[in-house]
Amino acid sequence: MEAPKAAKKRKFTDKSLPSSILHSADFTDSKFYQELLDVERKLDWTISRKRAEIQDALGKPSQTTRTLRIFLSHTVSDQPWQTAGQPAGEAPNFETGQGIPSWALKVEGRLLESSGRSRDKASQKRFSNVVKHLVVDLERDPNLYPDGNTVEWRRPQAVPQAGPSSVDGFTVRRTGDSPTKVRVMMYLEHYPEQYKVHPELGAILDVKEESRIGIITALWNYIKINNLQDKVDRRMIRLDDKLKALFRTETLAFQQIPELVNHYLSPPDPILLYYNIKPNEPPPVIPQAWDVEIKMEDTSLKSRMNQVILNTSSETARDIAKYDEEAALLAQQIQNAQLKCTFLEAFATDPADFINKWLASQSRDLDSVLAAGPSEGLTVREEELKRSEFFRLPWVEEAVAVQEGLRMASRSMI
């Protein structure tokens, strides 16, 4: 036999108080309670709107500008000024390079943390993560130094699991004791990808280097500011003299803008750094440094947004729902108590008049229960009254007397 199911507990959700309580002199704190409810509604609406804005922002690329500090330095070994005055050792080993004058160029870099920015260790990028392509050119005589005067590194698309994922710098080692001029050419990894704008288009939009979306946005703003949209068909753009000379057309469809802009974009210029290596002198103690701005994805901002979204735990949500239910239950109890108080006050003032009004109210309620509408209920009530008149006819009283006499006679015989 199955156990009977427990009755589902009714939950009250309305925490507001009726106007009779709000305007009553007995409940002086009801207005403060209503103001508190209004503040709570505004706060809930603001939190919901901000959550929606954050969720919408998480789906869009967020970028920030960081500073990349690049260091160039060198070390020397087995140079004549280092070995002078030392006892003669083993002969130079040309296979291992031991004893042969040489130098090593170091190219290093790190991202600087801006003031007021929280340090995000999980997403901290290293030097090789922000460099796509690196070329080191050595100005040396290839006949004397045939081991290669150009060193090139490209970041692989997929790094093997066994190898290191990223490094903080690169080292170029070469043999020699003569001064060498070095040119370092570097292409950085921007987010979003940056492009160099054609000089003529850049002069019109006042943009030299920007992302593709940024350039299209700048062109669209120029069109809106100069009111170049067609008056009838807003999808068509009537170019002014500057754009006509550049695009060589008079009208342009809105959907053609991205494709047209691509023809005026080119890869950005590389970063060029120059350095002098003098093996016949001790290397500088302090390396040379350059600061370069780089646009990156703002992972710190996205992590903070995710924390805001996930900050409300399930336990906190349960506590809030519990307190809301308790507040709604107390509001219902106050409303029931106020109804009882009004009922008893009216009864104590004039009991007879109250009972008459209450009976009339109950009679109207009975009419509503017995019929679907007020007109139909009135008809049924009148029919009942008509039928009751039958029992008030003259013969009824005589019949009742005869029936009562027979009942009394039968009792006396017993």
Secondary structure in CASP SS format (residue, H / E / C, confidence):
PFRMAT SS
TARGET T0000
AUTHOR 0000-0000-0000
METHOD secondary structure of the structure
MODEL  1
M C 1.00
E C 1.00
A C 1.00
P C 1.00
K C 1.00
A C 1.00
A C 1.00
K C 1.00
K C 1.00
R C 1.00
K C 1.00
F C 1.00
T C 1.00
D C 1.00
K C 1.00
S C 1.00
L C 1.00
P C 1.00
S H 1.00
S H 1.00
I H 1.00
L H 1.00
H C 1.00
S C 1.00
A C 1.00
D C 1.00
F C 1.00
T C 1.00
D C 1.00
S H 1.00
K H 1.00
F H 1.00
Y H 1.00
Q H 1.00
E H 1.00
L H 1.00
L H 1.00
D H 1.00
V H 1.00
E H 1.00
R H 1.00
K H 1.00
L H 1.00
D H 1.00
W H 1.00
T H 1.00
I H 1.00
S H 1.00
R H 1.00
K H 1.00
R H 1.00
A H 1.00
E H 1.00
I H 1.00
Q H 1.00
D H 1.00
A H 1.00
L H 1.00
G C 1.00
K C 1.00
P C 1.00
S C 1.00
Q E 1.00
T E 1.00
T E 1.00
R E 1.00
T E 1.00
L E 1.00
R E 1.00
I E 1.00
F E 1.00
L E 1.00
S E 1.00
H E 1.00
T E 1.00
V E 1.00
S E 1.00
D C 1.00
Q C 1.00
P H 1.00
W H 1.00
Q H 1.00
T H 1.00
A C 1.00
G C 1.00
Q C 1.00
P C 1.00
A C 1.00
G C 1.00
E C 1.00
A C 1.00
P C 1.00
N C 1.00
F C 1.00
E C 1.00
T C 1.00
G C 1.00
Q C 1.00
G C 1.00
I C 1.00
P C 1.00
S E 1.00
W E 1.00
A E 1.00
L E 1.00
K E 1.00
V E 1.00
E E 1.00
G E 1.00
R E 1.00
L E 1.00
L E 1.00
E C 1.00
S C 1.00
S C 1.00
G C 1.00
R C 1.00
S C 1.00
R C 1.00
D C 1.00
K C 1.00
A C 1.00
S C 1.00
Q C 1.00
K C 1.00
R C 1.00
F H 1.00
S H 1.00
N H 1.00
V C 1.00
V E 1.00
K E 1.00
H E 1.00
L E 1.00
V E 1.00
V E 1.00
D E 1.00
L E 1.00
E E 1.00
R C 1.00
D C 1.00
P C 1.00
N C 1.00
L C 1.00
Y C 1.00
P C 1.00
D C 1.00
G C 1.00
N C 1.00
T E 1.00
V E 1.00
E E 1.00
W E 1.00
R E 1.00
R C 1.00
P C 1.00
Q C 1.00
A C 1.00
V C 1.00
P C 1.00
Q C 1.00
A C 1.00
G C 1.00
P C 1.00
S C 1.00
S C 1.00
V C 1.00
D C 1.00
G E 1.00
F E 1.00
T E 1.00
V E 1.00
R E 1.00
R E 1.00
T E 1.00
G C 1.00
D C 1.00
S C 1.00
P C 1.00
T E 1.00
K E 1.00
V E 1.00
R E 1.00
V E 1.00
M E 1.00
M E 1.00
Y E 1.00
L E 1.00
E C 1.00
H C 1.00
Y C 1.00
P C 1.00
E C 1.00
Q E 1.00
Y E 1.00
K E 1.00
V E 1.00
H C 1.00
P H 1.00
E H 1.00
L H 1.00
G H 1.00
A H 1.00
I H 1.00
L H 1.00
D C 1.00
V C 1.00
K C 1.00
E E 1.00
E E 1.00
S E 1.00
R H 1.00
I H 1.00
G H 1.00
I H 1.00
I H 1.00
T H 1.00
A H 1.00
L H 1.00
W H 1.00
N H 1.00
Y H 1.00
I H 1.00
K H 1.00
I H 1.00
N C 1.00
N C 1.00
L C 1.00
Q E 1.00
D C 1.00
K C 1.00
V C 1.00
D C 1.00
R C 1.00
R C 1.00
M E 1.00
I E 1.00
R E 1.00
L C 1.00
D C 1.00
D H 1.00
K H 1.00
L H 1.00
K H 1.00
A H 1.00
L H 1.00
F H 1.00
R C 1.00
T C 1.00
E C 1.00
T E 1.00
L E 1.00
A E 1.00
F H 1.00
Q H 1.00
Q H 1.00
I H 1.00
P H 1.00
E H 1.00
L H 1.00
V H 1.00
N H 1.00
H C 1.00
Y C 1.00
L E 1.00
S E 1.00
P C 1.00
P C 1.00
D C 1.00
P C 1.00
I E 1.00
L E 1.00
L E 1.00
Y E 1.00
Y E 1.00
N E 1.00
I E 1.00
K C 1.00
P C 1.00
N C 1.00
E C 1.00
P C 1.00
P C 1.00
P C 1.00
V C 1.00
I C 1.00
P C 1.00
Q E 1.00
A E 1.00
W E 1.00
D E 1.00
V E 1.00
E E 1.00
I E 1.00
K E 1.00
M E 1.00
E E 1.00
D C 1.00
T H 1.00
S H 1.00
L H 1.00
K H 1.00
S H 1.00
R H 1.00
M H 1.00
N H 1.00
Q H 1.00
V H 1.00
I H 1.00
L H 1.00
N C 1.00
T C 1.00
S C 1.00
S H 1.00
E H 1.00
T H 1.00
A H 1.00
R H 1.00
D H 1.00
I H 1.00
A H 1.00
K H 1.00
Y H 1.00
D H 1.00
E H 1.00
E H 1.00
A H 1.00
A H 1.00
L H 1.00
L H 1.00
A H 1.00
Q H 1.00
Q H 1.00
I H 1.00
Q H 1.00
N H 1.00
A H 1.00
Q H 1.00
L H 1.00
K H 1.00
C H 1.00
T H 1.00
F H 1.00
L H 1.00
E H 1.00
A H 1.00
F H 1.00
A H 1.00
T H 1.00
D C 1.00
P H 1.00
A H 1.00
D H 1.00
F H 1.00
I H 1.00
N H 1.00
K H 1.00
W H 1.00
L H 1.00
A H 1.00
S H 1.00
Q H 1.00
S H 1.00
R H 1.00
D H 1.00
L H 1.00
D H 1.00
S H 1.00
V H 1.00
L H 1.00
A C 1.00
A C 1.00
G C 1.00
P H 1.00
S H 1.00
E H 1.00
G H 1.00
L H 1.00
T H 1.00
V H 1.00
R H 1.00
E H 1.00
E H 1.00
E H 1.00
L H 1.00
K H 1.00
R H 1.00
S H 1.00
E H 1.00
F H 1.00
F H 1.00
R H 1.00
L C 1.00
P H 1.00
W H 1.00
V H 1.00
E H 1.00
E H 1.00
A H 1.00
V H 1.00
A H 1.00
V H 1.00
Q H 1.00
E H 1.00
G H 1.00
L H 1.00
R H 1.00
M H 1.00
A H 1.00
S H 1.00
R H 1.00
S H 1.00
M H 1.00
I C 1.00
END
